[in-house]
């Protein structure tokens, strides 16, 4: 059961959107135009795209993903998606 977790900070300008960690499917990350980034002091890497969340959600819907849940934590929005 492929799941995908994506998030973005709430702000006025679009992007970046975080679309996966270092174990994410590279084909999907390539389709989304995401690059693997590593920030100082983190012990993990994450894929990011400069597209806003709405564009990423539209792209993921085209390849069969659907939103299971969405929440906000502070200034961050998080979506959990699933593909049958």
MODELLER restraints for C-alpha pairs under 7 A, 6 or more apart:
rsr = mdl.restraints
at = mdl.atoms
rsr.add(forms.Gaussian(group=physical.xy_distance, feature=features.Distance(at['CA:1:A'], at['CA:83:A']), mean=6.88, stdev=0.5))
rsr.add(forms.Gaussian(group=physical.xy_distance, feature=features.Distance(at['CA:1:A'], at['CA:84:A']), mean=6.51, stdev=0.5))
rsr.add(forms.Gaussian(group=physical.xy_distance, feature=features.Distance(at['CA:2:A'], at['CA:82:A']), mean=5.90, stdev=0.5))
rsr.add(forms.Gaussian(group=physical.xy_distance, feature=features.Distance(at['CA:2:A'], at['CA:83:A']), mean=5.62, stdev=0.5))
rsr.add(forms.Gaussian(group=physical.xy_distance, feature=features.Distance(at['CA:3:A'], at['CA:81:A']), mean=5.61, stdev=0.5))
rsr.add(forms.Gaussian(group=physical.xy_distance, feature=features.Distance(at['CA:3:A'], at['CA:82:A']), mean=4.51, stdev=0.5))
rsr.add(forms.Gaussian(group=physical.xy_distance, feature=features.Distance(at['CA:3:A'], at['CA:83:A']), mean=6.55, stdev=0.5))
rsr.add(forms.Gaussian(group=physical.xy_distance, feature=features.Distance(at['CA:4:A'], at['CA:20:A']), mean=6.74, stdev=0.5))
rsr.add(forms.Gaussian(group=physical.xy_distance, feature=features.Distance(at['CA:4:A'], at['CA:80:A']), mean=5.90, stdev=0.5))
rsr.add(forms.Gaussian(group=physical.xy_distance, feature=features.Distance(at['CA:4:A'], at['CA:81:A']), mean=5.08, stdev=0.5))
rsr.add(forms.Gaussian(group=physical.xy_distance, feature=features.Distance(at['CA:4:A'], at['CA:82:A']), mean=6.33, stdev=0.5))
rsr.add(forms.Gaussian(group=physical.xy_distance, feature=features.Distance(at['CA:5:A'], at['CA:19:A']), mean=6.33, stdev=0.5))
rsr.add(forms.Gaussian(group=physical.xy_distance, feature=features.Distance(at['CA:5:A'], at['CA:20:A']), mean=6.24, stdev=0.5))
rsr.add(forms.Gaussian(group=physical.xy_distance, feature=features.Distance(at['CA:5:A'], at['CA:79:A']), mean=5.84, stdev=0.5))
rsr.add(forms.Gaussian(group=physical.xy_distance, feature=features.Distance(at['CA:5:A'], at['CA:80:A']), mean=4.71, stdev=0.5))
rsr.add(forms.Gaussian(group=physical.xy_distance, feature=features.Distance(at['CA:5:A'], at['CA:81:A']), mean=6.31, stdev=0.5))
rsr.add(forms.Gaussian(group=physical.xy_distance, feature=features.Distance(at['CA:6:A'], at['CA:17:A']), mean=7.00, stdev=0.5))
rsr.add(forms.Gaussian(group=physical.xy_distance, feature=features.Distance(at['CA:6:A'], at['CA:18:A']), mean=5.36, stdev=0.5))
rsr.add(forms.Gaussian(group=physical.xy_distance, feature=features.Distance(at['CA:6:A'], at['CA:19:A']), mean=4.41, stdev=0.5))
rsr.add(forms.Gaussian(group=physical.xy_distance, feature=features.Distance(at['CA:6:A'], at['CA:20:A']), mean=6.42, stdev=0.5))
rsr.add(forms.Gaussian(group=physical.xy_distance, feature=features.Distance(at['CA:6:A'], at['CA:78:A']), mean=5.77, stdev=0.5))
rsr.add(forms.Gaussian(group=physical.xy_distance, feature=features.Distance(at['CA:6:A'], at['CA:79:A']), mean=5.33, stdev=0.5))
rsr.add(forms.Gaussian(group=physical.xy_distance, feature=features.Distance(at['CA:6:A'], at['CA:80:A']), mean=6.62, stdev=0.5))
rsr.add(forms.Gaussian(group=physical.xy_distance, feature=features.Distance(at['CA:7:A'], at['CA:17:A']), mean=5.89, stdev=0.5))
rsr.add(forms.Gaussian(group=physical.xy_distance, feature=features.Distance(at['CA:7:A'], at['CA:18:A']), mean=5.20, stdev=0.5))
rsr.add(forms.Gaussian(group=physical.xy_distance, feature=features.Distance(at['CA:7:A'], at['CA:19:A']), mean=6.75, stdev=0.5))
rsr.add(forms.Gaussian(group=physical.xy_distance, feature=features.Distance(at['CA:7:A'], at['CA:76:A']), mean=6.73, stdev=0.5))
rsr.add(forms.Gaussian(group=physical.xy_distance, feature=features.Distance(at['CA:7:A'], at['CA:77:A']), mean=5.45, stdev=0.5))
rsr.add(forms.Gaussian(group=physical.xy_distance, feature=features.Distance(at['CA:7:A'], at['CA:78:A']), mean=4.30, stdev=0.5))
rsr.add(forms.Gaussian(group=physical.xy_distance, feature=features.Distance(at['CA:7:A'], at['CA:79:A']), mean=6.22, stdev=0.5))
rsr.add(forms.Gaussian(group=physical.xy_distance, feature=features.Distance(at['CA:8:A'], at['CA:16:A']), mean=6.66, stdev=0.5))
rsr.add(forms.Gaussian(group=physical.xy_distance, feature=features.Distance(at['CA:8:A'], at['CA:17:A']), mean=4.86, stdev=0.5))
rsr.add(forms.Gaussian(group=physical.xy_distance, feature=features.Distance(at['CA:8:A'], at['CA:18:A']), mean=6.19, stdev=0.5))
rsr.add(forms.Gaussian(group=physical.xy_distance, feature=features.Distance(at['CA:8:A'], at['CA:53:A']), mean=6.84, stdev=0.5))
rsr.add(forms.Gaussian(group=physical.xy_distance, feature=features.Distance(at['CA:8:A'], at['CA:76:A']), mean=5.61, stdev=0.5))
rsr.add(forms.Gaussian(group=physical.xy_distance, feature=features.Distance(at['CA:8:A'], at['CA:77:A']), mean=5.49, stdev=0.5))
rsr.add(forms.Gaussian(group=physical.xy_distance, feature=features.Distance(at['CA:8:A'], at['CA:78:A']), mean=6.79, stdev=0.5))
rsr.add(forms.Gaussian(group=physical.xy_distance, feature=features.Distance(at['CA:9:A'], at['CA:75:A']), mean=5.53, stdev=0.5))
rsr.add(forms.Gaussian(group=physical.xy_distance, feature=features.Distance(at['CA:9:A'], at['CA:76:A']), mean=4.25, stdev=0.5))
rsr.add(forms.Gaussian(group=physical.xy_distance, feature=features.Distance(at['CA:9:A'], at['CA:77:A']), mean=6.19, stdev=0.5))
rsr.add(forms.Gaussian(group=physical.xy_distance, feature=features.Distance(at['CA:10:A'], at['CA:75:A']), mean=5.29, stdev=0.5))
rsr.add(forms.Gaussian(group=physical.xy_distance, feature=features.Distance(at['CA:10:A'], at['CA:76:A']), mean=5.76, stdev=0.5))
rsr.add(forms.Gaussian(group=physical.xy_distance, feature=features.Distance(at['CA:10:A'], at['CA:77:A']), mean=6.88, stdev=0.5))
rsr.add(forms.Gaussian(group=physical.xy_distance, feature=features.Distance(at['CA:14:A'], at['CA:51:A']), mean=6.81, stdev=0.5))
rsr.add(forms.Gaussian(group=physical.xy_distance, feature=features.Distance(at['CA:14:A'], at['CA:52:A']), mean=4.79, stdev=0.5))
rsr.add(forms.Gaussian(group=physical.xy_distance, feature=features.Distance(at['CA:15:A'], at['CA:50:A']), mean=4.82, stdev=0.5))
rsr.add(forms.Gaussian(group=physical.xy_distance, feature=features.Distance(at['CA:15:A'], at['CA:51:A']), mean=5.14, stdev=0.5))
rsr.add(forms.Gaussian(group=physical.xy_distance, feature=features.Distance(at['CA:15:A'], at['CA:52:A']), mean=4.27, stdev=0.5))
rsr.add(forms.Gaussian(group=physical.xy_distance, feature=features.Distance(at['CA:15:A'], at['CA:53:A']), mean=6.94, stdev=0.5))
rsr.add(forms.Gaussian(group=physical.xy_distance, feature=features.Distance(at['CA:16:A'], at['CA:48:A']), mean=6.31, stdev=0.5))
rsr.add(forms.Gaussian(group=physical.xy_distance, feature=features.Distance(at['CA:16:A'], at['CA:49:A']), mean=5.49, stdev=0.5))
rsr.add(forms.Gaussian(group=physical.xy_distance, feature=features.Distance(at['CA:16:A'], at['CA:50:A']), mean=4.26, stdev=0.5))
rsr.add(forms.Gaussian(group=physical.xy_distance, feature=features.Distance(at['CA:16:A'], at['CA:51:A']), mean=6.04, stdev=0.5))
rsr.add(forms.Gaussian(group=physical.xy_distance, feature=features.Distance(at['CA:16:A'], at['CA:52:A']), mean=6.28, stdev=0.5))
rsr.add(forms.Gaussian(group=physical.xy_distance, feature=features.Distance(at['CA:17:A'], at['CA:48:A']), mean=5.56, stdev=0.5))
rsr.add(forms.Gaussian(group=physical.xy_distance, feature=features.Distance(at['CA:17:A'], at['CA:49:A']), mean=5.39, stdev=0.5))
rsr.add(forms.Gaussian(group=physical.xy_distance, feature=features.Distance(at['CA:17:A'], at['CA:50:A']), mean=6.29, stdev=0.5))
rsr.add(forms.Gaussian(group=physical.xy_distance, feature=features.Distance(at['CA:17:A'], at['CA:51:A']), mean=6.42, stdev=0.5))
rsr.add(forms.Gaussian(group=physical.xy_distance, feature=features.Distance(at['CA:17:A'], at['CA:52:A']), mean=6.06, stdev=0.5))
rsr.add(forms.Gaussian(group=physical.xy_distance, feature=features.Distance(at['CA:17:A'], at['CA:53:A']), mean=5.95, stdev=0.5))
rsr.add(forms.Gaussian(group=physical.xy_distance, feature=features.Distance(at['CA:18:A'], at['CA:46:A']), mean=6.86, stdev=0.5))
rsr.add(forms.Gaussian(group=physical.xy_distance, feature=features.Distance(at['CA:18:A'], at['CA:47:A']), mean=5.81, stdev=0.5))
rsr.add(forms.Gaussian(group=physical.xy_distance, feature=features.Distance(at['CA:18:A'], at['CA:48:A']), mean=4.48, stdev=0.5))
rsr.add(forms.Gaussian(group=physical.xy_distance, feature=features.Distance(at['CA:18:A'], at['CA:49:A']), mean=6.59, stdev=0.5))
rsr.add(forms.Gaussian(group=physical.xy_distance, feature=features.Distance(at['CA:19:A'], at['CA:47:A']), mean=5.57, stdev=0.5))
rsr.add(forms.Gaussian(group=physical.xy_distance, feature=features.Distance(at['CA:19:A'], at['CA:48:A']), mean=5.85, stdev=0.5))
rsr.add(forms.Gaussian(group=physical.xy_distance, feature=features.Distance(at['CA:20:A'], at['CA:46:A']), mean=5.66, stdev=0.5))
rsr.add(forms.Gaussian(group=physical.xy_distance, feature=features.Distance(at['CA:20:A'], at['CA:47:A']), mean=5.10, stdev=0.5))
rsr.add(forms.Gaussian(group=physical.xy_distance, feature=features.Distance(at['CA:21:A'], at['CA:45:A']), mean=5.90, stdev=0.5))
rsr.add(forms.Gaussian(group=physical.xy_distance, feature=features.Distance(at['CA:21:A'], at['CA:46:A']), mean=4.15, stdev=0.5))
rsr.add(forms.Gaussian(group=physical.xy_distance, feature=features.Distance(at['CA:21:A'], at['CA:47:A']), mean=5.77, stdev=0.5))
rsr.add(forms.Gaussian(group=physical.xy_distance, feature=features.Distance(at['CA:22:A'], at['CA:45:A']), mean=5.54, stdev=0.5))
rsr.add(forms.Gaussian(group=physical.xy_distance, feature=features.Distance(at['CA:22:A'], at['CA:46:A']), mean=5.72, stdev=0.5))
rsr.add(forms.Gaussian(group=physical.xy_distance, feature=features.Distance(at['CA:32:A'], at['CA:49:A']), mean=7.00, stdev=0.5))
rsr.add(forms.Gaussian(group=physical.xy_distance, feature=features.Distance(at['CA:32:A'], at['CA:56:A']), mean=6.86, stdev=0.5))
rsr.add(forms.Gaussian(group=physical.xy_distance, feature=features.Distance(at['CA:33:A'], at['CA:49:A']), mean=5.96, stdev=0.5))
rsr.add(forms.Gaussian(group=physical.xy_distance, feature=features.Distance(at['CA:34:A'], at['CA:47:A']), mean=5.57, stdev=0.5))
rsr.add(forms.Gaussian(group=physical.xy_distance, feature=features.Distance(at['CA:34:A'], at['CA:48:A']), mean=4.90, stdev=0.5))
rsr.add(forms.Gaussian(group=physical.xy_distance, feature=features.Distance(at['CA:34:A'], at['CA:49:A']), mean=4.32, stdev=0.5))
rsr.add(forms.Gaussian(group=physical.xy_distance, feature=features.Distance(at['CA:35:A'], at['CA:47:A']), mean=5.17, stdev=0.5))
rsr.add(forms.Gaussian(group=physical.xy_distance, feature=features.Distance(at['CA:35:A'], at['CA:48:A']), mean=5.48, stdev=0.5))
rsr.add(forms.Gaussian(group=physical.xy_distance, feature=features.Distance(at['CA:35:A'], at['CA:49:A']), mean=6.54, stdev=0.5))
rsr.add(forms.Gaussian(group=physical.xy_distance, feature=features.Distance(at['CA:36:A'], at['CA:45:A']), mean=6.49, stdev=0.5))
rsr.add(forms.Gaussian(group=physical.xy_distance, feature=features.Distance(at['CA:36:A'], at['CA:46:A']), mean=5.49, stdev=0.5))
rsr.add(forms.Gaussian(group=physical.xy_distance, feature=features.Distance(at['CA:36:A'], at['CA:47:A']), mean=4.31, stdev=0.5))
rsr.add(forms.Gaussian(group=physical.xy_distance, feature=features.Distance(at['CA:36:A'], at['CA:48:A']), mean=6.50, stdev=0.5))
rsr.add(forms.Gaussian(group=physical.xy_distance, feature=features.Distance(at['CA:37:A'], at['CA:45:A']), mean=5.54, stdev=0.5))
rsr.add(forms.Gaussian(group=physical.xy_distance, feature=features.Distance(at['CA:37:A'], at['CA:46:A']), mean=5.42, stdev=0.5))
rsr.add(forms.Gaussian(group=physical.xy_distance, feature=features.Distance(at['CA:37:A'], at['CA:47:A']), mean=5.99, stdev=0.5))
rsr.add(forms.Gaussian(group=physical.xy_distance, feature=features.Distance(at['CA:37:A'], at['CA:48:A']), mean=6.93, stdev=0.5))
rsr.add(forms.Gaussian(group=physical.xy_distance, feature=features.Distance(at['CA:38:A'], at['CA:44:A']), mean=6.75, stdev=0.5))
rsr.add(forms.Gaussian(group=physical.xy_distance, feature=features.Distance(at['CA:38:A'], at['CA:45:A']), mean=4.54, stdev=0.5))
rsr.add(forms.Gaussian(group=physical.xy_distance, feature=features.Distance(at['CA:38:A'], at['CA:46:A']), mean=6.53, stdev=0.5))
rsr.add(forms.Gaussian(group=physical.xy_distance, feature=features.Distance(at['CA:64:A'], at['CA:83:A']), mean=5.67, stdev=0.5))
rsr.add(forms.Gaussian(group=physical.xy_distance, feature=features.Distance(at['CA:65:A'], at['CA:81:A']), mean=6.01, stdev=0.5))
rsr.add(forms.Gaussian(group=physical.xy_distance, feature=features.Distance(at['CA:65:A'], at['CA:82:A']), mean=5.27, stdev=0.5))
rsr.add(forms.Gaussian(group=physical.xy_distance, feature=features.Distance(at['CA:65:A'], at['CA:83:A']), mean=4.42, stdev=0.5))
rsr.add(forms.Gaussian(group=physical.xy_distance, feature=features.Distance(at['CA:66:A'], at['CA:81:A']), mean=5.29, stdev=0.5))
rsr.add(forms.Gaussian(group=physical.xy_distance, feature=features.Distance(at['CA:66:A'], at['CA:82:A']), mean=5.50, stdev=0.5))
rsr.add(forms.Gaussian(group=physical.xy_distance, feature=features.Distance(at['CA:66:A'], at['CA:83:A']), mean=6.45, stdev=0.5))
rsr.add(forms.Gaussian(group=physical.xy_distance, feature=features.Distance(at['CA:67:A'], at['CA:79:A']), mean=6.77, stdev=0.5))
rsr.add(forms.Gaussian(group=physical.xy_distance, feature=features.Distance(at['CA:67:A'], at['CA:80:A']), mean=5.93, stdev=0.5))
rsr.add(forms.Gaussian(group=physical.xy_distance, feature=features.Distance(at['CA:67:A'], at['CA:81:A']), mean=4.34, stdev=0.5))
rsr.add(forms.Gaussian(group=physical.xy_distance, feature=features.Distance(at['CA:67:A'], at['CA:82:A']), mean=6.53, stdev=0.5))
rsr.add(forms.Gaussian(group=physical.xy_distance, feature=features.Distance(at['CA:68:A'], at['CA:80:A']), mean=5.58, stdev=0.5))
rsr.add(forms.Gaussian(group=physical.xy_distance, feature=features.Distance(at['CA:68:A'], at['CA:81:A']), mean=5.33, stdev=0.5))
rsr.add(forms.Gaussian(group=physical.xy_distance, feature=features.Distance(at['CA:68:A'], at['CA:82:A']), mean=6.58, stdev=0.5))
rsr.add(forms.Gaussian(group=physical.xy_distance, feature=features.Distance(at['CA:69:A'], at['CA:79:A']), mean=5.86, stdev=0.5))
rsr.add(forms.Gaussian(group=physical.xy_distance, feature=features.Distance(at['CA:69:A'], at['CA:80:A']), mean=5.35, stdev=0.5))
rsr.add(forms.Gaussian(group=physical.xy_distance, feature=features.Distance(at['CA:70:A'], at['CA:78:A']), mean=5.58, stdev=0.5))
rsr.add(forms.Gaussian(group=physical.xy_distance, feature=features.Distance(at['CA:70:A'], at['CA:79:A']), mean=4.39, stdev=0.5))
rsr.add(forms.Gaussian(group=physical.xy_distance, feature=features.Distance(at['CA:70:A'], at['CA:80:A']), mean=6.35, stdev=0.5))
rsr.add(forms.Gaussian(group=physical.xy_distance, feature=features.Distance(at['CA:71:A'], at['CA:77:A']), mean=5.86, stdev=0.5))
rsr.add(forms.Gaussian(group=physical.xy_distance, feature=features.Distance(at['CA:71:A'], at['CA:78:A']), mean=5.41, stdev=0.5))
rsr.add(forms.Gaussian(group=physical.xy_distance, feature=features.Distance(at['CA:71:A'], at['CA:79:A']), mean=6.70, stdev=0.5))
rsr.add(forms.Gaussian(group=physical.xy_distance, feature=features.Distance(at['CA:72:A'], at['CA:78:A']), mean=6.12, stdev=0.5))
